[in-house]
Amino acid sequence: MLFPFSPFTAAKVAGLQATVVLLLMLLMKSNLLRVKMSLLGSLVGLVLLTGFLATTGLLTAVTAGSIAYALRQKKSRAQTV
């Protein structure tokens, strides 16, 4: 059974979203660089890549935080029982 609020489910969804965004950005970047091999195309590609890396870092932080929170909740439940 799939629990929508499970940290592992959230991590799977976040990983899938990051993969889709990465593939879309790489596709846009390759199209821009192929069509316009210019400084402008390179700068747009660099901005897209930088945005992707920032987004990936944020998703990693959110995933790590949700896993830490789940482990802390599990530990506190074990101590109260």
C-alpha positions as CSV (number, residue, x, y, z in Angstrom):
1,M,0.0,0.0,0.0
2,L,1.3,3.5,-0.9
3,F,1.2,6.1,1.9
4,P,1.2,9.6,0.3
5,F,2.8,11.3,3.3
6,S,5.6,8.8,3.8
7,P,9.1,10.4,3.6
8,F,10.3,7.6,1.2
9,T,7.3,8.2,-1.1
10,A,8.1,12.0,-1.1
11,A,11.8,11.2,-1.8
12,K,10.8,9.0,-4.8
13,V,8.5,11.6,-6.2
14,A,11.1,14.4,-5.7
15,G,13.7,12.2,-7.4
16,L,11.4,11.6,-10.3
17,Q,10.6,15.3,-10.7
18,A,14.2,16.2,-10.6
19,T,15.0,13.6,-13.3
20,V,12.2,14.9,-15.5
21,V,13.3,18.5,-15.0
22,L,16.9,17.6,-15.7
23,L,16.0,15.9,-19.0
24,L,13.8,18.8,-20.1
25,M,16.6,21.3,-19.3
26,L,19.2,19.3,-21.1
27,L,16.9,19.1,-24.1
28,M,16.3,22.8,-24.1
29,K,20.0,23.5,-23.6
30,S,21.0,21.3,-26.5
31,N,18.4,22.9,-28.8
32,L,19.6,26.4,-27.9
33,L,23.2,25.5,-28.4
34,R,22.6,23.7,-31.6
35,V,20.5,26.5,-33.2
36,K,22.3,29.4,-31.8
37,M,26.0,28.6,-31.2
38,S,26.5,32.1,-29.8
39,L,27.3,33.7,-26.5
40,L,23.7,34.2,-25.8
41,G,22.9,30.5,-26.2
42,S,25.8,29.6,-24.0
43,L,24.7,32.0,-21.3
44,V,21.1,30.7,-21.4
45,G,22.4,27.2,-21.1
46,L,24.6,28.1,-18.2
47,V,21.6,29.8,-16.4
48,L,19.5,26.6,-17.0
49,L,22.2,24.4,-15.7
50,T,22.8,26.6,-12.6
51,G,19.0,26.6,-11.9
52,F,18.9,22.9,-12.1
53,L,21.8,22.4,-9.7
54,A,20.2,24.8,-7.2
55,T,16.9,23.0,-7.5
56,T,18.6,19.6,-7.1
57,G,20.3,20.9,-3.9
58,L,17.1,22.1,-2.5
59,L,15.3,18.8,-3.2
60,T,18.2,16.9,-1.6
61,A,17.9,19.1,1.5
62,V,14.1,18.6,1.7
63,T,14.5,14.8,1.3
64,A,17.2,14.6,3.9
65,G,15.1,16.7,6.3
66,S,12.1,14.5,5.8
67,I,14.1,11.3,6.4
68,A,15.6,12.8,9.6
69,Y,12.2,13.9,10.8
70,A,10.8,10.4,10.2
71,L,13.7,8.8,12.0
72,R,13.2,11.2,15.0
73,Q,9.5,10.4,15.1
74,K,10.1,6.7,15.0
75,K,12.7,7.0,17.8
76,S,10.3,9.1,20.0
77,R,7.5,6.6,19.5
78,A,9.8,3.8,20.5
79,Q,10.7,5.6,23.7
80,T,7.1,6.3,24.7
81,V,6.1,2.7,24.3
